[in-house]
Amino acid sequence: MNLSNTTMASYAFLKDMYRDTYFPADLVKKAESILNDLCREIEKSRPSNLSELYALTHAATDKFNDLQEEFYERDSEIETAAREAIAEDFANIAKAYGFAEADVEELIATRDW
């Protein structure tokens, strides 16, 4: 399913992670898929308030938590640069879907990275 939100349809997710060889490209691609799936879920369920949005972003964050182990196995990790890239993308997603007031830390509150 293509994204109907034109901003997100053309958005370059995790660009700083793709540019850094410390992060395995195939794992960054998996991370990008999590973010694309989040956009699809937002478009499908159309959250009407921050609580509904946060439920979706927390589920996506939990998928990043699961992905962290794969980064460790490849001598990498979701560290400062990755955290910043991921958080920025979550914030941009929220903004693109009409939730500019969303708190970035709350968007990824369930993170363990």
ChimeraX commands (.cxc) that place a marker at each C-alpha (Angstrom):
marker #1 position 0.00,0.00,0.00 radius 0.5
marker #1 position 1.39,3.37,-0.98 radius 0.5
marker #1 position 1.14,6.20,1.49 radius 0.5
marker #1 position -1.53,8.78,0.72 radius 0.5
marker #1 position 0.22,11.47,2.77 radius 0.5
marker #1 position 2.39,13.18,0.16 radius 0.5
marker #1 position 4.89,14.41,2.74 radius 0.5
marker #1 position 5.54,10.91,4.05 radius 0.5
marker #1 position 5.34,9.26,0.63 radius 0.5
marker #1 position 8.43,11.20,-0.45 radius 0.5
marker #1 position 10.17,11.34,2.94 radius 0.5
marker #1 position 13.68,9.89,3.29 radius 0.5
marker #1 position 13.57,7.91,6.52 radius 0.5
marker #1 position 16.73,7.40,8.61 radius 0.5
marker #1 position 18.98,9.14,6.10 radius 0.5
marker #1 position 21.76,9.70,8.66 radius 0.5
marker #1 position 21.78,6.01,9.55 radius 0.5
marker #1 position 21.99,5.01,5.89 radius 0.5
marker #1 position 25.02,7.29,5.47 radius 0.5
marker #1 position 26.90,5.77,8.42 radius 0.5
marker #1 position 28.49,2.37,7.76 radius 0.5
marker #1 position 28.34,1.62,11.51 radius 0.5
marker #1 position 24.70,0.71,10.91 radius 0.5
marker #1 position 24.18,-2.36,8.69 radius 0.5
marker #1 position 22.13,-1.23,5.70 radius 0.5
marker #1 position 19.80,-4.24,5.81 radius 0.5
marker #1 position 18.95,-3.50,9.45 radius 0.5
marker #1 position 18.39,0.17,8.67 radius 0.5
marker #1 position 16.03,-1.03,5.93 radius 0.5
marker #1 position 14.13,-3.07,8.55 radius 0.5
marker #1 position 13.95,0.05,10.73 radius 0.5
marker #1 position 12.68,2.05,7.77 radius 0.5
marker #1 position 9.97,-0.57,7.26 radius 0.5
marker #1 position 8.83,-0.07,10.85 radius 0.5
marker #1 position 8.40,3.64,10.16 radius 0.5
marker #1 position 6.60,3.04,6.87 radius 0.5
marker #1 position 4.30,0.56,8.60 radius 0.5
marker #1 position 3.59,3.18,11.27 radius 0.5
marker #1 position 2.54,5.63,8.57 radius 0.5
marker #1 position 0.28,3.00,6.99 radius 0.5
marker #1 position -1.27,2.23,10.36 radius 0.5
marker #1 position -1.92,5.92,11.01 radius 0.5
marker #1 position -3.57,6.22,7.61 radius 0.5
marker #1 position -5.63,3.09,8.22 radius 0.5
marker #1 position -6.80,3.80,11.76 radius 0.5
marker #1 position -6.84,7.61,11.58 radius 0.5
marker #1 position -6.13,8.43,15.24 radius 0.5
marker #1 position -8.24,11.34,16.42 radius 0.5
marker #1 position -6.20,12.34,19.45 radius 0.5
marker #1 position -2.72,12.08,20.93 radius 0.5
marker #1 position -3.57,9.05,23.06 radius 0.5
marker #1 position -4.53,7.09,19.96 radius 0.5
marker #1 position -1.41,8.29,18.14 radius 0.5
marker #1 position 0.82,7.38,21.08 radius 0.5
marker #1 position -0.62,3.86,21.14 radius 0.5
marker #1 position 0.48,3.43,17.52 radius 0.5
marker #1 position 3.91,4.98,18.04 radius 0.5
marker #1 position 4.52,2.87,21.14 radius 0.5
marker #1 position 3.77,-0.29,19.16 radius 0.5
marker #1 position 6.27,0.85,16.51 radius 0.5
marker #1 position 8.82,1.68,19.19 radius 0.5
marker #1 position 8.43,-1.82,20.61 radius 0.5
marker #1 position 9.39,-3.17,17.18 radius 0.5
marker #1 position 12.56,-1.06,17.34 radius 0.5
marker #1 position 13.21,-2.58,20.77 radius 0.5
marker #1 position 13.02,-6.03,19.18 radius 0.5
marker #1 position 15.31,-4.96,16.34 radius 0.5
marker #1 position 17.98,-3.77,18.78 radius 0.5
marker #1 position 19.16,-7.35,19.34 radius 0.5
marker #1 position 19.89,-7.75,15.64 radius 0.5
marker #1 position 22.02,-4.61,15.73 radius 0.5
marker #1 position 23.99,-6.05,18.68 radius 0.5
marker #1 position 24.56,-9.29,16.79 radius 0.5
marker #1 position 26.13,-7.26,13.99 radius 0.5
marker #1 position 28.44,-5.24,16.31 radius 0.5
marker #1 position 26.23,-2.19,16.07 radius 0.5
marker #1 position 23.55,-0.69,18.25 radius 0.5
marker #1 position 20.82,1.88,18.37 radius 0.5
marker #1 position 23.00,4.51,20.00 radius 0.5
marker #1 position 22.94,8.31,20.14 radius 0.5
marker #1 position 23.02,9.05,16.40 radius 0.5
marker #1 position 20.43,6.37,15.69 radius 0.5
marker #1 position 18.20,7.50,18.58 radius 0.5
marker #1 position 18.25,11.05,17.24 radius 0.5
marker #1 position 17.47,9.93,13.67 radius 0.5
marker #1 position 14.63,7.69,14.82 radius 0.5
marker #1 position 13.16,10.31,17.16 radius 0.5
marker #1 position 13.33,12.93,14.41 radius 0.5
marker #1 position 11.45,10.65,12.04 radius 0.5
marker #1 position 8.79,9.89,14.64 radius 0.5
marker #1 position 8.34,13.64,15.19 radius 0.5
marker #1 position 8.10,14.28,11.45 radius 0.5
marker #1 position 5.53,11.52,11.08 radius 0.5
marker #1 position 3.43,13.00,13.87 radius 0.5
marker #1 position 3.65,16.45,12.31 radius 0.5
marker #1 position 2.79,15.19,8.82 radius 0.5
marker #1 position -0.37,13.56,10.15 radius 0.5
marker #1 position -1.57,16.64,12.01 radius 0.5
marker #1 position -0.07,16.08,15.44 radius 0.5
marker #1 position 2.55,18.85,15.57 radius 0.5
marker #1 position 1.93,19.15,19.32 radius 0.5
marker #1 position 3.01,15.56,19.99 radius 0.5
marker #1 position 5.82,15.21,22.52 radius 0.5
marker #1 position 8.78,13.44,20.92 radius 0.5
marker #1 position 9.74,11.68,24.14 radius 0.5
marker #1 position 6.19,10.41,24.53 radius 0.5
marker #1 position 6.11,9.20,20.92 radius 0.5
marker #1 position 8.98,6.81,21.75 radius 0.5
marker #1 position 8.30,6.41,25.47 radius 0.5
marker #1 position 8.48,2.61,25.39 radius 0.5
marker #1 position 12.01,2.56,23.97 radius 0.5
marker #1 position 14.78,0.62,25.69 radius 0.5
marker #1 position 17.58,1.95,23.49 radius 0.5
marker link #1:1,2 radius 0.2
marker link #1:2,3 radius 0.2
marker link #1:3,4 radius 0.2
marker link #1:4,5 radius 0.2
marker link #1:5,6 radius 0.2
marker link #1:6,7 radius 0.2
marker link #1:7,8 radius 0.2
marker link #1:8,9 radius 0.2
marker link #1:9,10 radius 0.2
marker link #1:10,11 radius 0.2
marker link #1:11,12 radius 0.2
marker link #1:12,13 radius 0.2
marker link #1:13,14 radius 0.2
marker link #1:14,15 radius 0.2
marker link #1:15,16 radius 0.2
marker link #1:16,17 radius 0.2
marker link #1:17,18 radius 0.2
marker link #1:18,19 radius 0.2
marker link #1:19,20 radius 0.2
marker link #1:20,21 radius 0.2
marker link #1:21,22 radius 0.2
marker link #1:22,23 radius 0.2
marker link #1:23,24 radius 0.2
marker link #1:24,25 radius 0.2
marker link #1:25,26 radius 0.2
marker link #1:26,27 radius 0.2
marker link #1:27,28 radius 0.2
marker link #1:28,29 radius 0.2
marker link #1:29,30 radius 0.2
marker link #1:30,31 radius 0.2
marker link #1:31,32 radius 0.2
marker link #1:32,33 radius 0.2
marker link #1:33,34 radius 0.2
marker link #1:34,35 radius 0.2
marker link #1:35,36 radius 0.2
marker link #1:36,37 radius 0.2
marker link #1:37,38 radius 0.2
marker link #1:38,39 radius 0.2
marker link #1:39,40 radius 0.2
marker link #1:40,41 radius 0.2
marker link #1:41,42 radius 0.2
marker link #1:42,43 radius 0.2
marker link #1:43,44 radius 0.2
marker link #1:44,45 radius 0.2
marker link #1:45,46 radius 0.2
marker link #1:46,47 radius 0.2
marker link #1:47,48 radius 0.2
marker link #1:48,49 radius 0.2
marker link #1:49,50 radius 0.2
marker link #1:50,51 radius 0.2
marker link #1:51,52 radius 0.2
marker link #1:52,53 radius 0.2
marker link #1:53,54 radius 0.2
marker link #1:54,55 radius 0.2
marker link #1:55,56 radius 0.2
marker link #1:56,57 radius 0.2
marker link #1:57,58 radius 0.2
marker link #1:58,59 radius 0.2
marker link #1:59,60 radius 0.2
marker link #1:60,61 radius 0.2
marker link #1:61,62 radius 0.2
marker link #1:62,63 radius 0.2
marker link #1:63,64 radius 0.2
marker link #1:64,65 radius 0.2
marker link #1:65,66 radius 0.2
marker link #1:66,67 radius 0.2
marker link #1:67,68 radius 0.2
marker link #1:68,69 radius 0.2
marker link #1:69,70 radius 0.2
marker link #1:70,71 radius 0.2
marker link #1:71,72 radius 0.2
marker link #1:72,73 radius 0.2
marker link #1:73,74 radius 0.2
marker link #1:74,75 radius 0.2
marker link #1:75,76 radius 0.2
marker link #1:76,77 radius 0.2
marker link #1:77,78 radius 0.2
marker link #1:78,79 radius 0.2
marker link #1:79,80 radius 0.2
marker link #1:80,81 radius 0.2
marker link #1:81,82 radius 0.2
marker link #1:82,83 radius 0.2
marker link #1:83,84 radius 0.2
marker link #1:84,85 radius 0.2
marker link #1:85,86 radius 0.2
marker link #1:86,87 radius 0.2
marker link #1:87,88 radius 0.2
marker link #1:88,89 radius 0.2
marker link #1:89,90 radius 0.2
marker link #1:90,91 radius 0.2
marker link #1:91,92 radius 0.2
marker link #1:92,93 radius 0.2
marker link #1:93,94 radius 0.2
marker link #1:94,95 radius 0.2
marker link #1:95,96 radius 0.2
marker link #1:96,97 radius 0.2
marker link #1:97,98 radius 0.2
marker link #1:98,99 radius 0.2
marker link #1:99,100 radius 0.2
marker link #1:100,101 radius 0.2
marker link #1:101,102 radius 0.2
marker link #1:102,103 radius 0.2
marker link #1:103,104 radius 0.2
marker link #1:104,105 radius 0.2
marker link #1:105,106 radius 0.2
marker link #1:106,107 radius 0.2
marker link #1:107,108 radius 0.2
marker link #1:108,109 radius 0.2
marker link #1:109,110 radius 0.2
marker link #1:110,111 radius 0.2
marker link #1:111,112 radius 0.2
marker link #1:112,113 radius 0.2
view
